[in-house]
Amino acid sequence: MQESKKALPVGAPYIHSRINVRLVKQLKQTGDVLDFHINSINHRSE
């Protein structure tokens, strides 16, 4: 993981942060969906 970071060119941090923003958004959406499913499962089991 650390090796690949050192090998990145100068412009990479900018691109990297763009990708990270997109990943974070996707992860948040996935988390919201998972929360929704978990909540509905919890309600069903009560």
PDB file of N, CA, C, O and CB in Angstrom:
ATOM      1  N   MET A   1       0.839  -1.195   0.000  1.00  0.00           N
ATOM      2  CA  MET A   1       0.000   0.000   0.000  1.00  0.00           C
ATOM      3  C   MET A   1       0.880   1.255   0.000  1.00  0.00           C
ATOM      4  O   MET A   1       0.684   2.151  -0.821  1.00  0.00           O
ATOM      5  CB  MET A   1      -0.952   0.001   1.226  1.00  0.00           C
ATOM      6  N   GLN A   2       1.841   1.317   0.911  1.00  0.00           N
ATOM      7  CA  GLN A   2       2.717   2.487   1.031  1.00  0.00           C
ATOM      8  C   GLN A   2       3.600   2.645  -0.208  1.00  0.00           C
ATOM      9  O   GLN A   2       3.837   3.764  -0.664  1.00  0.00           O
ATOM     10  CB  GLN A   2       3.594   2.371   2.291  1.00  0.00           C
ATOM     11  N   GLU A   3       4.088   1.521  -0.755  1.00  0.00           N
ATOM     12  CA  GLU A   3       4.974   1.581  -1.921  1.00  0.00           C
ATOM     13  C   GLU A   3       4.297   2.290  -3.097  1.00  0.00           C
ATOM     14  O   GLU A   3       4.897   3.154  -3.737  1.00  0.00           O
ATOM     15  CB  GLU A   3       5.403   0.165  -2.338  1.00  0.00           C
ATOM     16  N   SER A   4       3.056   1.923  -3.374  1.00  0.00           N
ATOM     17  CA  SER A   4       2.360   2.500  -4.522  1.00  0.00           C
ATOM     18  C   SER A   4       2.172   4.004  -4.349  1.00  0.00           C
ATOM     19  O   SER A   4       2.167   4.749  -5.329  1.00  0.00           O
ATOM     20  CB  SER A   4       1.001   1.819  -4.722  1.00  0.00           C
ATOM     21  N   LYS A   5       2.018   4.451  -3.096  1.00  0.00           N
ATOM     22  CA  LYS A   5       1.845   5.882  -2.862  1.00  0.00           C
ATOM     23  C   LYS A   5       3.111   6.644  -3.225  1.00  0.00           C
ATOM     24  O   LYS A   5       3.034   7.721  -3.817  1.00  0.00           O
ATOM     25  CB  LYS A   5       1.469   6.147  -1.399  1.00  0.00           C
ATOM     26  N   LYS A   6       4.286   6.097  -2.876  1.00  0.00           N
ATOM     27  CA  LYS A   6       5.555   6.760  -3.183  1.00  0.00           C
ATOM     28  C   LYS A   6       5.775   6.821  -4.690  1.00  0.00           C
ATOM     29  O   LYS A   6       6.355   7.782  -5.197  1.00  0.00           O
ATOM     30  CB  LYS A   6       6.729   6.028  -2.503  1.00  0.00           C
ATOM     31  N   ALA A   7       5.314   5.801  -5.406  1.00  0.00           N
ATOM     32  CA  ALA A   7       5.584   5.699  -6.835  1.00  0.00           C
ATOM     33  C   ALA A   7       4.710   6.632  -7.675  1.00  0.00           C
ATOM     34  O   ALA A   7       4.952   6.799  -8.870  1.00  0.00           O
ATOM     35  CB  ALA A   7       5.382   4.276  -7.288  1.00  0.00           C
ATOM     36  N   LEU A   8       3.702   7.236  -7.059  1.00  0.00           N
ATOM     37  CA  LEU A   8       2.791   8.094  -7.817  1.00  0.00           C
ATOM     38  C   LEU A   8       3.482   9.371  -8.280  1.00  0.00           C
ATOM     39  O   LEU A   8       4.314   9.921  -7.559  1.00  0.00           O
ATOM     40  CB  LEU A   8       1.568   8.441  -6.973  1.00  0.00           C
ATOM     41  N   PRO A   9       3.143   9.850  -9.487  1.00  0.00           N
ATOM     42  CA  PRO A   9       3.691  11.114  -9.984  1.00  0.00           C
ATOM     43  C   PRO A   9       3.125  12.316  -9.221  1.00  0.00           C
ATOM     44  O   PRO A   9       2.261  12.172  -8.356  1.00  0.00           O
ATOM     45  CB  PRO A   9       3.397  11.261 -11.480  1.00  0.00           C
ATOM     46  N   VAL A  10       3.640  13.512  -9.565  1.00  0.00           N
ATOM     47  CA  VAL A  10       3.313  14.723  -8.798  1.00  0.00           C
ATOM     48  C   VAL A  10       1.820  15.041  -8.859  1.00  0.00           C
ATOM     49  O   VAL A  10       1.237  15.447  -7.854  1.00  0.00           O
ATOM     50  CB  VAL A  10       4.120  15.918  -9.321  1.00  0.00           C
ATOM     51  N   GLY A  11       1.194  14.863 -10.022  1.00  0.00           N
ATOM     52  CA  GLY A  11      -0.218  15.210 -10.177  1.00  0.00           C
ATOM     53  C   GLY A  11      -1.154  14.225  -9.503  1.00  0.00           C
ATOM     54  O   GLY A  11      -2.363  14.452  -9.439  1.00  0.00           O
ATOM     55  N   ALA A  12      -0.601  13.138  -9.004  1.00  0.00           N
ATOM     56  CA  ALA A  12      -1.425  12.053  -8.475  1.00  0.00           C
ATOM     57  C   ALA A  12      -2.254  12.433  -7.245  1.00  0.00           C
ATOM     58  O   ALA A  12      -3.418  12.039  -7.168  1.00  0.00           O
ATOM     59  CB  ALA A  12      -0.549  10.896  -8.132  1.00  0.00           C
ATOM     60  N   PRO A  13      -1.703  13.188  -6.271  1.00  0.00           N
ATOM     61  CA  PRO A  13      -2.521  13.507  -5.095  1.00  0.00           C
ATOM     62  C   PRO A  13      -3.863  14.133  -5.460  1.00  0.00           C
ATOM     63  O   PRO A  13      -4.881  13.816  -4.845  1.00  0.00           O
ATOM     64  CB  PRO A  13      -1.764  14.443  -4.179  1.00  0.00           C
ATOM     65  N   TYR A  14      -3.875  15.021  -6.457  1.00  0.00           N
ATOM     66  CA  TYR A  14      -5.125  15.648  -6.890  1.00  0.00           C
ATOM     67  C   TYR A  14      -6.085  14.594  -7.428  1.00  0.00           C
ATOM     68  O   TYR A  14      -7.245  14.524  -7.021  1.00  0.00           O
ATOM     69  CB  TYR A  14      -4.853  16.725  -7.965  1.00  0.00           C
ATOM     70  N   ILE A  15      -5.582  13.775  -8.350  1.00  0.00           N
ATOM     71  CA  ILE A  15      -6.410  12.715  -8.935  1.00  0.00           C
ATOM     72  C   ILE A  15      -6.863  11.765  -7.830  1.00  0.00           C
ATOM     73  O   ILE A  15      -8.012  11.324  -7.795  1.00  0.00           O
ATOM     74  CB  ILE A  15      -5.628  11.939 -10.042  1.00  0.00           C
ATOM     75  N   HIS A  16      -5.929  11.464  -6.933  1.00  0.00           N
ATOM     76  CA  HIS A  16      -6.201  10.543  -5.840  1.00  0.00           C
ATOM     77  C   HIS A  16      -7.354  11.056  -4.985  1.00  0.00           C
ATOM     78  O   HIS A  16      -8.255  10.300  -4.621  1.00  0.00           O
ATOM     79  CB  HIS A  16      -4.946  10.341  -4.981  1.00  0.00           C
ATOM     80  N   SER A  17      -7.316  12.349  -4.671  1.00  0.00           N
ATOM     81  CA  SER A  17      -8.366  12.918  -3.822  1.00  0.00           C
ATOM     82  C   SER A  17      -9.704  12.895  -4.550  1.00  0.00           C
ATOM     83  O   SER A  17     -10.749  12.691  -3.933  1.00  0.00           O
ATOM     84  CB  SER A  17      -8.010  14.361  -3.405  1.00  0.00           C
ATOM     85  N   ARG A  18      -9.668  13.106  -5.875  1.00  0.00           N
ATOM     86  CA  ARG A  18     -10.910  13.040  -6.658  1.00  0.00           C
ATOM     87  C   ARG A  18     -11.509  11.639  -6.564  1.00  0.00           C
ATOM     88  O   ARG A  18     -12.707  11.473  -6.335  1.00  0.00           O
ATOM     89  CB  ARG A  18     -10.649  13.418  -8.145  1.00  0.00           C
ATOM     90  N   ILE A  19     -10.650  10.638  -6.745  1.00  0.00           N
ATOM     91  CA  ILE A  19     -11.104   9.246  -6.673  1.00  0.00           C
ATOM     92  C   ILE A  19     -11.633   8.951  -5.273  1.00  0.00           C
ATOM     93  O   ILE A  19     -12.667   8.303  -5.113  1.00  0.00           O
ATOM     94  CB  ILE A  19      -9.954   8.268  -7.037  1.00  0.00           C
ATOM     95  N   ASN A  20     -10.907   9.437  -4.255  1.00  0.00           N
ATOM     96  CA  ASN A  20     -11.323   9.196  -2.870  1.00  0.00           C
ATOM     97  C   ASN A  20     -12.694   9.794  -2.601  1.00  0.00           C
ATOM     98  O   ASN A  20     -13.529   9.172  -1.943  1.00  0.00           O
ATOM     99  CB  ASN A  20     -10.298   9.777  -1.890  1.00  0.00           C
ATOM    100  N   VAL A  21     -12.930  11.004  -3.110  1.00  0.00           N
ATOM    101  CA  VAL A  21     -14.234  11.649  -2.918  1.00  0.00           C
ATOM    102  C   VAL A  21     -15.330  10.774  -3.509  1.00  0.00           C
ATOM    103  O   VAL A  21     -16.381  10.574  -2.899  1.00  0.00           O
ATOM    104  CB  VAL A  21     -14.257  13.061  -3.567  1.00  0.00           C
ATOM    105  N   ARG A  22     -15.066  10.250  -4.720  1.00  0.00           N
ATOM    106  CA  ARG A  22     -16.064   9.412  -5.374  1.00  0.00           C
ATOM    107  C   ARG A  22     -16.291   8.136  -4.563  1.00  0.00           C
ATOM    108  O   ARG A  22     -17.427   7.701  -4.371  1.00  0.00           O
ATOM    109  CB  ARG A  22     -15.626   9.068  -6.816  1.00  0.00           C
ATOM    110  N   LEU A  23     -15.186   7.542  -4.088  1.00  0.00           N
ATOM    111  CA  LEU A  23     -15.293   6.313  -3.303  1.00  0.00           C
ATOM    112  C   LEU A  23     -16.060   6.559  -2.014  1.00  0.00           C
ATOM    113  O   LEU A  23     -16.902   5.754  -1.616  1.00  0.00           O
ATOM    114  CB  LEU A  23     -13.903   5.754  -2.989  1.00  0.00           C
ATOM    115  N   VAL A  24     -15.760   7.680  -1.368  1.00  0.00           N
ATOM    116  CA  VAL A  24     -16.440   8.000  -0.108  1.00  0.00           C
ATOM    117  C   VAL A  24     -17.933   8.154  -0.346  1.00  0.00           C
ATOM    118  O   VAL A  24     -18.748   7.689   0.451  1.00  0.00           O
ATOM    119  CB  VAL A  24     -15.861   9.288   0.520  1.00  0.00           C
ATOM    120  N   LYS A  25     -18.292   8.812  -1.453  1.00  0.00           N
ATOM    121  CA  LYS A  25     -19.721   8.979  -1.769  1.00  0.00           C
ATOM    122  C   LYS A  25     -20.373   7.616  -1.977  1.00  0.00           C
ATOM    123  O   LYS A  25     -21.456   7.352  -1.456  1.00  0.00           O
ATOM    124  CB  LYS A  25     -19.910   9.864  -3.034  1.00  0.00           C
ATOM    125  N   GLN A  26     -19.697   6.742  -2.751  1.00  0.00           N
ATOM    126  CA  GLN A  26     -20.248   5.415  -3.009  1.00  0.00           C
ATOM    127  C   GLN A  26     -20.374   4.625  -1.716  1.00  0.00           C
ATOM    128  O   GLN A  26     -21.377   3.951  -1.480  1.00  0.00           O
ATOM    129  CB  GLN A  26     -19.374   4.654  -4.012  1.00  0.00           C
ATOM    130  N   LEU A  27     -19.331   4.717  -0.870  1.00  0.00           N
ATOM    131  CA  LEU A  27     -19.358   3.991   0.395  1.00  0.00           C
ATOM    132  C   LEU A  27     -20.497   4.486   1.272  1.00  0.00           C
ATOM    133  O   LEU A  27     -21.167   3.697   1.939  1.00  0.00           O
ATOM    134  CB  LEU A  27     -18.023   4.138   1.130  1.00  0.00           C
ATOM    135  N   LYS A  28     -20.713   5.802   1.268  1.00  0.00           N
ATOM    136  CA  LYS A  28     -21.785   6.369   2.088  1.00  0.00           C
ATOM    137  C   LYS A  28     -23.137   5.863   1.585  1.00  0.00           C
ATOM    138  O   LYS A  28     -23.999   5.489   2.380  1.00  0.00           O
ATOM    139  CB  LYS A  28     -21.739   7.926   2.062  1.00  0.00           C
ATOM    140  N   GLN A  29     -23.320   5.852   0.256  1.00  0.00           N
ATOM    141  CA  GLN A  29     -24.575   5.356  -0.303  1.00  0.00           C
ATOM    142  C   GLN A  29     -24.770   3.892   0.076  1.00  0.00           C
ATOM    143  O   GLN A  29     -25.857   3.485   0.486  1.00  0.00           O
ATOM    144  CB  GLN A  29     -24.597   5.524  -1.838  1.00  0.00           C
ATOM    145  N   THR A  30     -23.696   3.101  -0.069  1.00  0.00           N
ATOM    146  CA  THR A  30     -23.772   1.682   0.280  1.00  0.00           C
ATOM    147  C   THR A  30     -24.101   1.520   1.751  1.00  0.00           C
ATOM    148  O   THR A  30     -24.911   0.671   2.123  1.00  0.00           O
ATOM    149  CB  THR A  30     -22.453   0.966  -0.052  1.00  0.00           C
ATOM    150  N   GLY A  31     -23.472   2.337   2.593  1.00  0.00           N
ATOM    151  CA  GLY A  31     -23.734   2.294   4.028  1.00  0.00           C
ATOM    152  C   GLY A  31     -25.181   2.634   4.333  1.00  0.00           C
ATOM    153  O   GLY A  31     -25.809   2.004   5.184  1.00  0.00           O
ATOM    154  N   ASP A  32     -25.711   3.641   3.631  1.00  0.00           N
ATOM    155  CA  ASP A  32     -27.111   4.024   3.846  1.00  0.00           C
ATOM    156  C   ASP A  32     -28.033   2.866   3.476  1.00  0.00           C
ATOM    157  O   ASP A  32     -28.990   2.570   4.191  1.00  0.00           O
ATOM    158  CB  ASP A  32     -27.470   5.285   3.016  1.00  0.00           C
ATOM    159  N   VAL A  33     -27.735   2.212   2.347  1.00  0.00           N
ATOM    160  CA  VAL A  33     -28.554   1.080   1.904  1.00  0.00           C
ATOM    161  C   VAL A  33     -28.476  -0.049   2.920  1.00  0.00           C
ATOM    162  O   VAL A  33     -29.486  -0.659   3.270  1.00  0.00           O
ATOM    163  CB  VAL A  33     -28.099   0.584   0.512  1.00  0.00           C
ATOM    164  N   LEU A  34     -27.245  -0.322   3.396  1.00  0.00           N
ATOM    165  CA  LEU A  34     -27.072  -1.384   4.392  1.00  0.00           C
ATOM    166  C   LEU A  34     -27.834  -1.053   5.667  1.00  0.00           C
ATOM    167  O   LEU A  34     -28.499  -1.916   6.241  1.00  0.00           O
ATOM    168  CB  LEU A  34     -25.582  -1.595   4.708  1.00  0.00           C
ATOM    169  N   ASP A  35     -27.737   0.206   6.111  1.00  0.00           N
ATOM    170  CA  ASP A  35     -28.465   0.630   7.314  1.00  0.00           C
ATOM    171  C   ASP A  35     -29.960   0.393   7.129  1.00  0.00           C
ATOM    172  O   ASP A  35     -30.644  -0.089   8.032  1.00  0.00           O
ATOM    173  CB  ASP A  35     -28.190   2.126   7.629  1.00  0.00           C
ATOM    174  N   PHE A  36     -30.455   0.740   5.941  1.00  0.00           N
ATOM    175  CA  PHE A  36     -31.878   0.573   5.653  1.00  0.00           C
ATOM    176  C   PHE A  36     -32.273  -0.896   5.772  1.00  0.00           C
ATOM    177  O   PHE A  36     -33.279  -1.233   6.397  1.00  0.00           O
ATOM    178  CB  PHE A  36     -32.214   1.108   4.246  1.00  0.00           C
ATOM    179  N   HIS A  37     -31.453  -1.778   5.151  1.00  0.00           N
ATOM    180  CA  HIS A  37     -31.753  -3.209   5.195  1.00  0.00           C
ATOM    181  C   HIS A  37     -31.688  -3.736   6.622  1.00  0.00           C
ATOM    182  O   HIS A  37     -32.550  -4.500   7.056  1.00  0.00           O
ATOM    183  CB  HIS A  37     -30.783  -3.988   4.302  1.00  0.00           C
ATOM    184  N   ILE A  38     -30.636  -3.310   7.357  1.00  0.00           N
ATOM    185  CA  ILE A  38     -30.479  -3.761   8.743  1.00  0.00           C
ATOM    186  C   ILE A  38     -31.681  -3.314   9.573  1.00  0.00           C
ATOM    187  O   ILE A  38     -32.202  -4.082  10.382  1.00  0.00           O
ATOM    188  CB  ILE A  38     -29.161  -3.212   9.357  1.00  0.00           C
ATOM    189  N   ASN A  39     -32.116  -2.080   9.372  1.00  0.00           N
ATOM    190  CA  ASN A  39     -33.267  -1.563  10.122  1.00  0.00           C
ATOM    191  C   ASN A  39     -34.524  -2.369   9.812  1.00  0.00           C
ATOM    192  O   ASN A  39     -35.282  -2.714  10.719  1.00  0.00           O
ATOM    193  CB  ASN A  39     -33.500  -0.077   9.797  1.00  0.00           C
ATOM    194  N   SER A  40     -34.746  -2.670   8.525  1.00  0.00           N
ATOM    195  CA  SER A  40     -35.956  -3.404   8.156  1.00  0.00           C
ATOM    196  C   SER A  40     -35.904  -4.826   8.705  1.00  0.00           C
ATOM    197  O   SER A  40     -36.928  -5.382   9.104  1.00  0.00           O
ATOM    198  CB  SER A  40     -36.131  -3.429   6.624  1.00  0.00           C
ATOM    199  N   ILE A  41     -34.695  -5.419   8.725  1.00  0.00           N
ATOM    200  CA  ILE A  41     -34.550  -6.766   9.296  1.00  0.00           C
ATOM    201  C   ILE A  41     -34.847  -6.717  10.789  1.00  0.00           C
ATOM    202  O   ILE A  41     -35.546  -7.583  11.316  1.00  0.00           O
ATOM    203  CB  ILE A  41     -33.119  -7.334   9.042  1.00  0.00           C
ATOM    204  N   ASN A  42     -34.320  -5.709  11.468  1.00  0.00           N
ATOM    205  CA  ASN A  42     -34.542  -5.569  12.913  1.00  0.00           C
ATOM    206  C   ASN A  42     -36.026  -5.401  13.215  1.00  0.00           C
ATOM    207  O   ASN A  42     -36.534  -5.978  14.176  1.00  0.00           O
ATOM    208  CB  ASN A  42     -33.748  -4.369  13.472  1.00  0.00           C
ATOM    209  N   HIS A  43     -36.723  -4.614  12.396  1.00  0.00           N
ATOM    210  CA  HIS A  43     -38.151  -4.392  12.629  1.00  0.00           C
ATOM    211  C   HIS A  43     -38.927  -5.696  12.440  1.00  0.00           C
ATOM    212  O   HIS A  43     -39.884  -5.974  13.164  1.00  0.00           O
ATOM    213  CB  HIS A  43     -38.694  -3.298  11.677  1.00  0.00           C
ATOM    214  N   ARG A  44     -38.501  -6.486  11.459  1.00  0.00           N
ATOM    215  CA  ARG A  44     -39.203  -7.721  11.162  1.00  0.00           C
ATOM    216  C   ARG A  44     -39.068  -8.716  12.322  1.00  0.00           C
ATOM    217  O   ARG A  44     -40.007  -9.443  12.644  1.00  0.00           O
ATOM    218  CB  ARG A  44     -38.667  -8.336   9.861  1.00  0.00           C
ATOM    219  N   SER A  45     -37.884  -8.733  12.942  1.00  0.00           N
ATOM    220  CA  SER A  45     -37.627  -9.736  13.989  1.00  0.00           C
ATOM    221  C   SER A  45     -38.290  -9.376  15.316  1.00  0.00           C
ATOM    222  O   SER A  45     -38.376 -10.218  16.210  1.00  0.00           O
ATOM    223  CB  SER A  45     -36.127  -9.897  14.200  1.00  0.00           C
ATOM    224  N   GLU A  46     -38.756  -8.145  15.453  1.00  0.00           N
ATOM    225  CA  GLU A  46     -39.375  -7.746  16.728  1.00  0.00           C
ATOM    226  C   GLU A  46     -40.768  -8.356  16.899  1.00  0.00           C
ATOM    227  O   GLU A  46     -41.425  -8.122  17.913  1.00  0.00           O
ATOM    228  CB  GLU A  46     -39.466  -6.215  16.816  1.00  0.00           C
TER     229      GLU A  46
END
